[in-house]
Amino acid sequence: MKFRNTKFSDHVIGIDPPKGLKSLLAMANISINGEREWDIRVSDPDVYRKVLARWSLGLGESYMDEQWECDRLDEFFTRLLSADIDDAASGMAKLHLALTHMRHRWLNLQSIERAFQVGEQHYDAGNDIFEAMLDSRMIYSCGYWQRAANLEDAQFDKLDMICRKLGLRAGETLLDIGCGWGGLAQFAAENYGVKVTGVTISKEQLSFAKARCAHLPVTFLLQDYRELHGRFDKIVSVGMFEHVGPKNYETYFDTVSRLLAPNGLFLLHSIGIAQTSKGTDPWIEKYIFPNGKLPSANEISQAVEGRFVIEDWHNFGPDYDRTLMAWWDRFQAAWPRLQSRYDQRFYRMWKYYLLSCAGFFRSRQGQLWQLVLTHPQRMGTYRSFRFDAAQE
């Protein structure tokens, strides 16, 4: 059942929620002022105005403004996203969403000139936040939980699986596009004896990574991927492709093709979405990842066609749900020592970010993919790698 023709603007916004909004949430088995842990409790009726005008953006901003509460935001979003009510909800904020989609359609939001914006806004937010939330290696991407019992082991297994999929050998050169705080570069250099070049668009990440790898054959650059030069035996990119944007997919893969040795291997680790979208979530784009855009399988395969052979496509999207919940537990536990430097609105923003994303993956709208790609002329059969629960 869809509510595309419901005229939400006909409702008078007051203490009682608009009937159309109540009906919409009921499709997801969510009640306003209900008693279940995923129901929402409204303390300020201005929530309704914000949601009706801007849907996702209004929902997130009103939560940051303490105008509604929910005991389990992760379960709220799991139900909201699983119900597939976006078409109906979009009818409430047609103008706002149309402008958002036009912005993605007509502008290259991930141009070289804009490339550093996400680093400045998100990744430079404060190393103390990420040190508190992440594992000891500061890996800010999905862990691999097949045989892991905790975040530390899940990230270790993910890094080791990447290195094994790439078939890293001592003396080889590895390019890490989007190297973060240098955790993967350090792991590969120490455990596989490779020489690593890492590139980031975050000044905070660059400084941290250089310090942690000062004793290793690792070089870090503050640079856009499009400006890279050289030739590398293996290339890896973890959690960076989400910032590339559809207008740049062909350029991205052309760049990797130019940099990768003829017999080399390229591993792409990226969040994906079940269906191609016109834009990105407005709240996430404004407050967390400016100019971000999640790819669909169709968008990736179209951009790869004629450039690379897809040797392996591994999906472990549900593991991101567990990773995000582990990050939330660690962030929440660390908040008493962080709150002197960050206000309550930041806390609610970060909570909303982590738990809404957990719901995104739990609903299966979000996926996590690792692709291994090779040049078409590479000879021989590629043998991929997986950890299973029985492996040591």
N, C-alpha and C positions, 0 to 999 in steps of 0.2 A: 504494500500500500504506500502510495506517495502523496505528498501534500504540496505538489508544485503550485497548485492554484490557490492555496490558502492565502488570504489577504491579511497578513499579520499587522499591517499598518492600520487596520480597522479597529484594533483593540485599544482600549484606553489603558495606558500603563499606570498601574496603581499597586497596591499591596498584593492583590491576587495576581498570579501569573497569567499571561495571555493563554487562552484555551489552545490556540494553535501551537504554542511552544510546549505546553504540557503534553499535547497529543504527539508532537514530534519526539520528545524525550521518552514517552511511553513506548514508542516503537523500539527503543533500546532497553526497555524495562528499567527505566530510570524515573524516579519521582522527585518532584520539587517539594522540599520540606518533608521527605519521607524518613523512615527510621532505619533503612538498610545501610550498610557501610558504604555502598556506592551511590546512594542518593545524595542530592545536594541540598544544603540548608541556606536559604537566602536571608541575609540580614539587612539588605538595602535594596528596595525595589528598582533602583537605578540600574541594577544588573539587567533587567529586561530590556531597557532602552538600548544599552550597549550591545547586547546579544542580537537584538532584532536589527540593529543598524550595521553591525560589523561581524556577526557570527563568531568565528574562531578568535579573531583579534579582541573583540569585546569580551568574550568568555575569559580569555587569559588575563586581560588587563583588570577586569573586575575581581578576579581572584587575587591578583597582586595587590589590589586596593582593599582587600579584606571584606568584600561585599558578599561573598558566599564561601561556604566551607564544604568539605567532603572528607569523610574518614579514610577513604581509599581512592585516591585520585587514579591510581593505576587501574583499578577495577571499573571506575567510572568511564575512563577512556577506552578500555577494552570493550565494554558494552556499546559505547557510543560509536566506535569505529566498526565493530563487528556488524552493527545493524545496517550499515551502508546507507546512511540517511543524508549524505552530502548533497545530493540533488535537491532534496526537500529543504534542507537547511539553507542552501544557497539562495533559495527564493526570498529569504529574509533580508539578504544583503546583496542584492543583485548589482547595484552600482559600485559598491566597494570592491566586490570580487571581480567585476568586469575591469575596473581600473587596474587591479592587481595583475590580472591575466594579460592585459594590454602592455603593461610594463615589461613582463617577461617576453612577450611576443616581439615587441618592437625594439627593445634595448638589449645590448650585450652587457648583462649585469656582471659578467665575469671577465671583462676586458682586463688588459694589463694594468690600466689606470685604476681599476677598482679592486685588483687582486689582493691588495694588502688590507682592505677594510675589515674582513673577517678576522684577520690576525690582530688588528688593533682593538676590535670590539670584544672578541670572545677569547682567543687564545692568550691575549695579554691581560686578561681580567685579573689575574693574580696567581702566581705559582703556588701560593699557600693553599688556595682552593683545590687545585689539581693534585698537589702532594697529599692533601688530606683524603681526597676522594678516590684516587687511583691506586694501583698496586705499586710496589717498590720501584718498578722500572718506568712508571709514569706512562703506561700504554693507554691511550685514549681511543680505543676502538674495541670491537666485540671480542670477548674471550671465547675460547673453545672448551666447552664443558663436557665433552664426551666421557672423559674419565676423571675430570677434576672435581674436587670437593670444595674448593675455595677460589677466590679471585686470583690469588697469586699463582696457583697452579694452572688455572684456566688461561692466563696470559702467557705463562711459560710454554704451555702446550701449543698455543696459537703461534707464537714466535718460532718454535721449533718446527712446527708443521710447515710454515712458510718457507723456512730455510731448506727443509727436505723437499718440498715441492719444486723449489728452484734448483735443487741439486747442487747447492753451493760446495765449492771445493777450495782448499787453501790456495791463496795466490790470485784468485779471481777478483775482478772488480764488480762492485755492486752499487747501483744508483738507487737511492731511496727518495722518491718524489713525495714530499709531504712528510718529513722525517719526525715531526713532533718534537718531543724532548730528548730524542736520540736513543730511546730504549731499544728499538730494533737494530739500529746501527751498532750499538754496543754489543748486543747479543750475538749478532752475526760475526763481528770482528773477533770477539773473545772465544766463541764456540766453534766457528767454522773457518777462521783464519783468512777472511777476505778483507780487501781494502774497500772502504765504503766512502761514497760521497752522498751527503744528505742535503736536501734543499727544503727551506721553510719560508713562510711569509710572516712569521712571528718573531719579533725581536726578543721577547722573553724566552721563547723556545730556543732560539739560537744561542743565547748566552748560557742557558742551562745545559744544553747539549754539548757545547764546546767544553765546558768545565768537566762534565762527567766522562768525556771521551778523550781528554787531553793526552792520556798515555797510550792511545790506540791509533792505528793507521786509518783514521777517520777524519774527513774534511766536511765542514758544514758551510752552507751558503745561504744568505738572505737574498732570495732571488725567485722570480717567477719561472715556472717550468719551461715556458716558451723561449726563454733566453739561454737555456742550457746548451752546452757544446761538449763534444767528445764522443767516445765509444765505450760501452760497458758490456761485460760478459752477461750480467744479469741485471734486471731492473725490477723494483718492487714499488708499489704505491698503495698505502694502507690508509683508508679514511680520508682521502684527499679528493677523489673523483667527484664527490658530492658538491664540490666547489667549482667544478669545471664549467658546467652549463652546456645545454644542447647546442648552442651556437658555436661552441668551441670543441665539440667532441672530435670532429675530424682533424682539427689542428692538434689536439692532444695526442691522438693515436699516430698521426704523422710525425710528431715530435719524438714519441717513444720509438717508432720505427727507425727514425734517423739515428737515434742514440744507441740502439740495441745491436750487438754483434750479430752477424748472419746466423750463427748457430745458437744464439742466446735464448733465454727464457724471460718472459715478463709476467709477473703475478700482479693482478689487479684485485684489491680487496675493497669492496664498496657496499654501502647500503643501497638497496633497490626497492622499487615499489611494484605492486602487483599490476597496475595499469598506468599507462602514460598519462601524465597530468599536464594541465595548461600552466600551472604555476606551482608555488610552494605554499605551505601553511603560513598565513600572514603573521601570526604571533611568533612562530619560530624565526621567520625571516627578520622581523623587527628587533627581537630581543636576544636571539641566540646566534643564528648563523645568517648574517646579512648576505644577500645575493646567492644563497644556496639553492640547489635544485637537484632532487633525487632522480636518478635515471630509472627507466624501465628496462626490462630485458630486450624489448624490441628496439629501443633507442641504442643500446649498447651493441647489439648484433648488427644493426644497420651501419653504425659507424665503424665497426671492426671489419665488415665485409670488404674484401679486396685488399685489406691491409695486413691482417693477421689470420692465422689458423687458430681456432679455439680448441685447445688440447684438453681442457678440463673446466668444468663449471660446477662448483661446490656450493650448495646452499645450506647454511646453518643459522637461519634467521631467528629461530626461537632462542638461541643462545644469547642474543642481544637483550632479550627480556631479562634473563637472569643476570647478565652483566650490569644492566642499568639498576636493577634492584640492589645489587651489591654496592654499586657506587652510591646509591641513595643512603643505604645503611651506614656507610663510612662517612658520608657528608654530614648526616644527621648526628652521628656520634661526635664529630669534630666541631659542630656548630658552637658549643659553649666557648671554645677557645678562638673561634673565628669572628664571633658576633661583635667584638669591639672594633673590627675593621670594616664590617659590612652591615647594612641596616636590615630591618625586617622585610622591607619590600624586595631586597635582593634574595633573602632567604626564601620567600614565597615564589619568586621568579624561578629560582634554581630547583625548588621542589616541584613546581609545575612542569618545568622542562624535563627533569629526569623521569617523573612518574607518568607524564603524558606520553613520552617516548616508549616507556615500558609497555603501556597499553597499546601503542601503535604496533609493536612487534608481536604482542600477545594476540592481537586481533588477526594477525597474518597479513595485514596490509603492508607491513614492512618486512623486507627480506634482507639477508646478509649474504653476499656472494663473494667467492674467490674464484677468479678466472686465471688460467694459465694460457698465455698466448705465445705463438712463435711466428717467425717469418715463414711465408709459404714455401720457400726453397729449403727449409731445414729438413734434413733427411733423418729417418729413423722413427721409431715409435716412442712416444712419450709415455712414461709410466708414472702416474700420479701417486700421491701418498695420503693416507688417512690414519689417524689414531683411532683405535677402537678401545672399548673398555677393558679388554683383556691384555692389551699391549703394555709393556713396561718401558 
